[in-house]
Amino acid sequence: MSLHDKVERLGAQYLSIGKLSDDEIAEFRSSVASLAAMYKEHIRVEEELVFPLAARVLSDTEKTAIGIEMAGRRQVKLVTELS
């Protein structure tokens, strides 16, 4: 079971019945801590390596296409200009 699945399952269980066992609390905390560490590293790599490289090598059209695709996956409106 993935870390995301564990957090989802335990979080839903807590919300539905209002409690977790001591073992489930430990599993939830451990899973959340692992996810936080993974995302911290993921964000660091994006910010320090991926985004600067993409800014240098991709055209505006390519960056817009990527933005549209990402917004679609997240089901959010793409903002192309800051007001």
N, C-alpha and C positions, 0 to 999 in steps of 0.2 A: 504494500500500500504506500502511495506517495506521501510525502510530508503534507502537501496541500490537502490530500484526502483525509489524513489523520486530524488535521486542524479543523477541517470542515465537519467531520463526523463528531468529534468531541465538542466542538462549539455548538452544533445543532443539538446534541444530547443535553448539554448544559442549559441551553435556552428552552428546551422542551420540558425537562424535569427539574431544573434548578439546582442540580448537584452533579459532582463527579466523585469517583472514588479517589483515594490517595494515589493509587497507581495511575489512574487516568489523568489526574492533575499533573503528575510528574511527566507523563507522556506528552500532554499538551504543552507544558512549559518547554520541554526539550525540543519538540517539533517546531514551536514558534521561534525559539532561539536559533535553531539550525536554519530555518527559512530566512530569518533576519540576517544572519551571517552570509548566506548565499546571495541574497539580494544586494547586500552592501557591496560585495565583490563584483557582482554583475553590473551595478550602477557605476562603480569605479572604472571598470573596463570600458563601459560605454562612454563615460565622460572624458576619460583620459586618452583613449585610443580610437574607438569607433567613430564618435561624432566629429572629432577634429579631422580624421581622415576623410570621412564622408563629405564634410564641408569643402575640403580641398579638391576631391576628385569627381564629385557628382555635379551634374548640371542642375540649374534651377528646376527644369522640367522633371528630372529624375527625383529630386528631393520632394517636389510637390506630389508626384505619383506615390512615393513612399508614405508621405503624410496622409494622403487620401486612403491608402490601403490600411494604415494603422488606425485611423479614425473610424473606418468602417468596421474593423475587428472589435473596436471598443464601443461601437455604436454611439459615437459622439460627433458633434459638428466640428469640421475642420475650420480653424481660425487661421486666415492667411495674412491678416493685417492686424496690428495692434492699434486700438482706438485711443 
